[in-house]
Each structure stands twice: as structure tokens, then as C-alpha cells.
Amino acid sequence: QVQLVESGGGLVQAGGSLRLSCAASGRVFTTYAMGWFRQAPGKEREFVAAISWTGSITYYADSVKGRFTISRDNAKTTLYLQMNGLKAEDTAVYYCAVRFSVVPGLTYDEYDVWGRGTQVTVPS
């Protein structure tokens, strides 16, 4: 079983940056895709970014393209999300997830294991 723990969230002013991390532990193998999702109050969980197990394929939501960068370090079994140019609308709880496939997915139901999330707040 894989466990995921997110960290790096916090309060940041608009235009600022944060880097989220997601540490995987347990029965961890490198042949899985990973993704970041977020959920704002009163809204559904939405896709943010995803990466293949080699890191060669990445996908981004249009709302974060050009501002966020997803990456992974398989030696450290850690996933990252570098967030630059943060906006008030980026405020949400950010979740990382594992998909037991080499190909990343774009929807919530394609992922198999979830972390508990980390809060990102960008005041308006």
C-alpha cells in the first residue's frame, strides 16, 4: 500500500510562489503516474497537473499552464508542484494522487491513492 503526504502549502501574496511536495512511502514503485488536484470551498475537486512515471509526459490545466510546473524525483519518491504567479483563484486544498499506470490521467476517478491535502491561500 502506498501512502502520500503533501507539504509546502501556506499563505502567500498574489504574485508569489510556493513549492508543494508529496512524499510517497510504503510499497512504492517507480512505475506509476502522479497528479495534483485541488479543491476550493464549495467547488468540486479539479485537475491541476499530472506527470508520467518517467517524467517525459506532463499535462496541465489551462488555468495553471505557464505558471505551475510539475516534476518528480523517483529516487526520493517525491512529487513536486512549483507554483509561480499565484492568484487568489488558486486558493484551495491541494492533493497529490497516484495512478497505477505509466500514463497520467486527467480526471479524479483515474487515480488510486490520495494524500490528505495541503492548504494554499492567496488573499485577494
Disulfide bonds with the S-S distance in Angstrom:
Cys22-Cys96 1.93
